[in-house]
């Protein structure tokens, strides 16, 4: 029954994503859209691809930093390799579940058989922490940009602006109130409550780890925003830096909504909506989403090469 429900959910999300893309494409002039894609300056796209791949190295380092307090001591190269392998798995699985499962598998495989379940649980916590901090910094950038550039903030629907501010405050409040939550968990006589408290305490007592991961997230998201400028240059239109700080975090947040597979349709629609506020035509705005998706796919394929090389190395070491 659960498998059938999951299957229906997958196909429903796929249908929504394809439907959104079809609606967006129906608003375009096919000939004009084809000319827009044909005019892409590949040099800018290649620089954007390199910047994205460097950014993913930074996120791999961030994950390693967050995994250290949980007892994982693999080298930085391995964390970066696992991160790229996870990106490869994400190309063939709904959402990011496939990539996360792959990362947990490789992270926990070095543990003894008896402790592999515990290692997998701690690996999952490290991935959730990595996601949470990346999301928090992205929202902080968006919230700060909405405050700093009020003329552009006026172009953003009010509910989305307010939601951004609320989400931006939530992780700060969560960190501040963790000691109270920890004391509440201490009163619950269950091993799960104790584990949750211990895992939270591992981060709460390491502000240096949190600060380092926040800085790495900031560097990664700044690279992503620069990539939007490069994509605009590739498609031969000017995108102000100030507006890139406003619109791209919101595009990423909207794409995270669990409505379609990997945000397909939502992301492209967000490009058309937000860039349209600057008077950029739907053909170029939609092309931005396509180029961005191509960069993500190519990076994932690089992860496939790393997966093959890592698997061969593991086989040679075990033989």
Secondary structure as GFF3:
##gff-version 3
##sequence-region A 1 319
A	DSSP	alpha_helix	2	26	.	.	.	ID=ss1
A	DSSP	alpha_helix	30	38	.	.	.	ID=ss2
A	DSSP	alpha_helix	42	68	.	.	.	ID=ss3
A	DSSP	alpha_helix	76	90	.	.	.	ID=ss4
A	DSSP	alpha_helix	97	108	.	.	.	ID=ss5
A	DSSP	three_ten_helix	113	115	.	.	.	ID=ss6
A	DSSP	alpha_helix	116	148	.	.	.	ID=ss7
A	DSSP	alpha_helix	150	153	.	.	.	ID=ss8
A	DSSP	alpha_helix	158	176	.	.	.	ID=ss9
A	DSSP	alpha_helix	178	186	.	.	.	ID=ss10
A	DSSP	alpha_helix	191	204	.	.	.	ID=ss11
A	DSSP	alpha_helix	207	234	.	.	.	ID=ss12
A	DSSP	alpha_helix	241	255	.	.	.	ID=ss13
A	DSSP	three_ten_helix	261	263	.	.	.	ID=ss14
A	DSSP	alpha_helix	266	276	.	.	.	ID=ss15
A	DSSP	alpha_helix	282	318	.	.	.	ID=ss16
###
